[in-house]
């Protein structure tokens, strides 16, 4: 958790926002993904909670979390390769 990701670690950006959202909707609690952090870095995180409009990720071993609302999913989440 919290490790920086490289393009080799992440799946490619989807060609359409709709396709990206479909993939994000398939994520479940305890799935891993890379998320875009405030500092512009992509880091490895695990889903702690998921609702229709938001996903909460645990972003480091200290248990810090980041909440992403659905409107940010396609730009701020990348699936693990």
C-alpha positions in Angstrom: 0.0 0.0 0.0 1.1 3.5 -0.8 3.8 2.4 -3.3 4.1 4.6 -6.4 2.9 3.1 -9.6 4.5 3.2 -13.0 2.8 2.9 -16.4 4.0 -0.7 -16.5 1.9 -1.4 -13.3 -1.3 0.2 -14.5 -3.8 -0.6 -17.2 -4.0 1.9 -20.1 -6.4 4.8 -19.9 -9.7 3.9 -21.5 -10.7 5.5 -24.7 -14.1 6.6 -23.4 -15.3 7.8 -20.0 -18.2 5.4 -20.2 -15.9 2.4 -20.6 -13.7 3.6 -17.8 -16.7 3.9 -15.5 -17.9 0.4 -16.4 -14.6 -0.9 -15.3 -14.6 1.1 -12.1 -18.1 -0.2 -11.3 -16.8 -3.7 -11.5 -14.4 -3.1 -8.6 -15.3 -4.6 -5.2 -14.2 -4.1 -1.6 -10.7 -5.5 -1.1 -9.8 -5.0 -4.8 -6.5 -3.1 -5.5 -6.1 -0.2 -7.8 -3.8 2.8 -8.4 -5.3 6.1 -7.4 -4.2 9.6 -8.2 -3.0 11.4 -5.1 -3.2 15.1 -4.4 0.6 15.4 -5.1 0.0 14.1 -8.7 1.5 10.6 -7.9 -0.3 7.4 -8.6 -0.2 5.0 -5.6 -1.3 1.5 -4.9 -4.4 1.3 -2.7 -7.1 -1.1 -1.6 -10.9 -0.5 -1.6 -12.2 -0.3 2.0 -15.8 0.7 1.1 -17.8 1.2 -2.1 -21.1 2.9 -2.6 -23.0 3.9 -5.8 -21.5 7.4 -5.7 -18.1 6.9 -4.0 -15.2 4.6 -3.2 -13.0 4.8 -0.1 -9.5 3.6 -0.5 -6.9 2.8 2.2 -3.8 4.4 0.8 -1.0 3.4 3.2 0.0 1.1 6.0 -1.0 3.7 8.6 -4.6 3.3 7.5 -5.1 6.7 5.9 -7.9 6.9 3.5 -9.0 8.8 0.4 -12.6 9.1 -0.8 -13.2 9.5 -4.5 -16.7 10.5 -5.7 -17.9 8.9 -9.0 -17.3 12.0 -11.1 -13.6 11.6 -10.5 -13.3 7.8 -11.0 -12.4 7.8 -14.7 -9.6 10.3 -14.1 -8.3 9.2 -10.7 -8.4 5.4 -10.7 -6.4 3.0 -12.8 -6.8 -0.8 -12.6 -3.8 -2.9 -11.7 -2.1 -4.5 -14.7 
